[in-house]
Amino acid sequence: MAARHPPRVLCLAGFRQSERGFREKTGALRKALRGRAELVCLSGPHPVVDAAGPKGAGPESGPCPPEEQLRGWWFSEQEADVFSALKEPTVCRGLEEALETVAQALDKLGPFDGLLGFSQGAALAALVCALSQAGDPRFPLPRFIILISGFCPRGLGLQESILQGPLSLPSLHVFGDTDRVIPSQESMQLASRFTRAVTLTHSGGHFIPAAAPQRQAYLTFLDQFAVKDQ
């Protein structure tokens, strides 16, 4: 009987998440999926200045370690390192660098079976899939996508029209009924762009759920993509 290997998943962090912070935020999920999926975390390319600084940081603490630097995928204003998911942006500053960061990760760390994104990372993952389906050679079409607290990215100009067409790959959309950062209707709108969408709701807010009910839903979705040895 052929052995089955768990799918490898490239996970894109949200805005203002460090590499270490995103690994911690996905810790419960990685534990829940142990042996059933391999998650590889990736944060954005752009440092985000946080006036408060990381926990424990102060004038005498020295520079922030790279893995603790808060990062984002792109900014919605030209002069400020900020991002708003719910307002029409004046620019999408840094988006092309974000796409190139994902392309390099797919090339150097891959191959991957699927993508997972949280919040701004979910919007970027959806855009990557749309570009892939449209034939962008930088992005191999994944077998599936998982979007947690996702939304349709705004203000992407010509790229925005790509997301208007139906996306055909299997997708799992996870969102909270009381999410005040990305309201559930935003995630539902993104899910409507996918022809094979499965939705998973929870009663909480803006986080990555991994309790028993969600764990079973993740496993049911992921098990169909386990890779068989030849």
C-alpha positions in Angstrom: 0.0 0.0 0.0 1.4 3.4 -1.0 2.5 5.7 1.8 0.7 9.1 2.1 2.7 12.2 2.9 1.0 15.3 4.4 0.6 18.3 2.1 3.1 21.2 2.4 1.5 24.6 2.9 3.0 28.0 2.6 1.4 30.3 5.2 1.3 34.0 4.8 1.2 36.2 7.9 -1.1 39.1 8.5 -0.2 42.8 8.7 2.0 43.8 11.6 3.1 40.2 12.4 6.6 39.2 12.9 8.0 35.8 11.7 8.2 34.6 15.4 4.8 36.1 16.2 3.1 34.3 13.3 4.7 31.0 14.2 3.3 31.5 17.7 -0.1 32.5 16.4 -0.2 29.3 14.3 1.2 27.1 17.1 -2.1 25.6 18.1 -3.0 25.0 14.4 0.3 23.3 13.7 -0.2 21.1 16.8 -3.7 20.3 15.7 -2.5 19.3 12.2 0.6 17.5 13.3 1.3 14.6 10.9 -1.5 15.8 8.5 0.0 19.0 7.1 3.4 20.7 7.1 3.1 24.5 7.6 5.9 26.8 6.5 5.4 30.4 7.8 6.3 33.5 5.9 6.0 37.1 7.0 5.9 40.2 4.7 8.9 41.9 3.2 8.3 45.4 4.7 9.2 46.4 8.3 6.4 48.1 10.1 7.4 50.7 12.7 5.6 50.2 15.9 5.8 53.2 18.3 5.5 50.9 21.3 8.1 48.5 20.1 8.1 44.8 20.8 7.4 43.5 24.3 10.3 44.2 26.5 12.0 46.6 24.1 13.2 50.0 25.3 15.9 52.6 24.7 18.6 50.3 26.1 17.4 47.0 24.5 19.2 47.5 21.1 17.9 46.6 17.7 15.0 44.2 17.3 16.0 40.7 16.1 14.9 40.1 12.5 12.5 37.4 13.5 10.8 39.7 15.9 10.5 42.7 13.5 6.8 43.5 12.7 6.2 43.3 9.0 3.5 43.8 6.4 2.9 42.9 2.7 1.9 46.3 1.5 0.8 49.7 2.7 -2.4 51.7 1.8 -0.8 55.2 2.1 2.1 56.7 0.3 3.8 58.4 3.3 2.8 56.2 6.2 3.4 52.6 7.0 -0.2 51.8 7.6 -2.8 49.5 6.1 -6.6 49.6 6.1 -8.4 46.6 4.7 -11.9 48.3 4.6 -11.1 51.6 3.0 -10.2 52.3 -0.6 -6.5 53.0 -0.5 -4.6 55.8 -2.2 -1.9 53.4 -3.2 -0.8 49.8 -2.8 2.8 50.6 -1.9 5.1 47.6 -1.8 2.7 45.2 -3.4 5.1 44.1 -6.2 7.8 43.4 -3.6 5.3 41.3 -1.7 4.4 39.3 -4.7 8.1 38.8 -5.4 8.7 37.6 -1.9 6.0 34.9 -2.3 7.4 33.9 -5.7 10.9 33.5 -4.2 9.6 31.4 -1.3 7.7 29.2 -3.7 10.8 28.7 -5.7 13.4 28.3 -2.9 11.3 26.6 -0.2 8.9 24.6 -2.4 7.3 22.7 -3.8 4.1 23.4 -1.9 0.7 21.8 -2.3 -1.3 24.7 -1.0 -1.4 28.2 0.4 -2.7 29.5 3.7 -3.2 33.2 4.5 -4.3 35.1 7.5 -5.9 38.6 7.2 -3.7 40.7 4.8 -1.8 37.4 4.0 -5.2 35.9 3.0 -5.9 38.7 0.6 -2.4 38.3 -0.9 -2.8 34.5 -1.2 -6.0 35.0 -3.1 -4.3 37.4 -5.4 -1.5 35.0 -6.0 -3.9 32.3 -6.9 -5.8 34.6 -9.3 -2.5 35.6 -11.0 -1.5 31.9 -11.1 -4.8 30.9 -12.8 -4.3 33.8 -15.2 -1.0 32.3 -16.3 1.6 34.3 -14.3 4.7 32.1 -14.5 6.0 33.1 -11.1 3.2 31.3 -9.3 2.5 27.6 -9.9 -1.2 26.9 -9.4 -1.6 25.4 -5.9 -3.9 22.4 -5.3 -5.9 24.3 -2.6 -6.0 27.4 -0.5 -7.1 28.2 3.1 -8.1 31.8 3.8 -8.5 32.8 7.4 -10.2 36.2 8.1 -9.7 37.0 4.4 -11.0 39.9 2.3 -10.9 41.0 -1.3 -8.0 43.4 -1.7 -8.9 46.9 -2.7 -7.2 49.3 -5.0 -5.1 46.9 -7.0 -5.9 48.6 -10.3 -5.6 46.2 -13.2 -4.9 43.3 -10.8 -8.2 43.9 -9.0 -10.1 42.8 -12.1 -8.4 39.4 -11.9 -10.2 38.7 -8.7 -13.6 39.4 -10.3 -13.5 36.2 -12.3 -14.3 32.8 -10.7 -11.3 31.0 -9.1 -11.6 27.2 -9.6 -9.3 25.7 -7.0 -10.7 24.2 -3.8 -10.8 26.7 -1.0 -11.5 26.7 2.7 -12.6 30.1 4.2 -12.4 30.5 8.0 -13.8 33.6 9.7 -15.3 34.7 13.1 -18.8 35.9 13.7 -17.5 38.6 16.0 -14.4 39.7 14.0 -14.3 43.5 14.1 -11.0 43.8 12.1 -12.3 41.9 9.1 -16.1 41.6 9.4 -17.5 38.3 8.3 -19.2 39.8 5.2 -15.8 40.7 3.8 -14.7 37.0 4.1 -17.9 35.9 2.6 -17.4 38.2 -0.4 -14.0 36.7 -0.9 -15.4 33.2 -0.7 -17.9 34.0 -3.4 -15.0 34.4 -5.9 -14.2 30.7 -5.5 -16.4 28.1 -7.3 -15.4 25.3 -4.9 -15.5 27.2 -1.6 -16.1 25.6 1.8 -16.8 27.9 4.7 -15.9 27.4 8.4 -17.3 29.9 10.9 -16.5 30.2 14.6 -17.9 32.4 17.3 -14.7 34.3 18.0 -12.9 37.3 16.5 -9.7 38.0 14.6 -7.5 35.0 15.2 -6.6 31.6 13.8 -9.0 29.1 15.4 -7.8 25.6 16.2 -10.2 24.1 18.7 -11.7 20.6 18.2 -14.5 21.6 15.8 -12.2 23.6 13.6 -9.5 20.9 13.8 -11.9 18.3 12.3 -12.9 20.7 9.5 -9.3 21.4 8.6 -8.5 17.7 8.6 -11.5 16.8 6.4 -10.4 19.5 3.9 -6.7 18.7 4.0 -6.9 14.9 3.9 -8.1 15.0 0.3 -4.7 16.5 -0.7 -2.4 14.0 1.0 0.4 13.0 -1.4 0.8 9.3 -2.3 4.2 7.8 -2.9 4.7 6.5 -6.4 
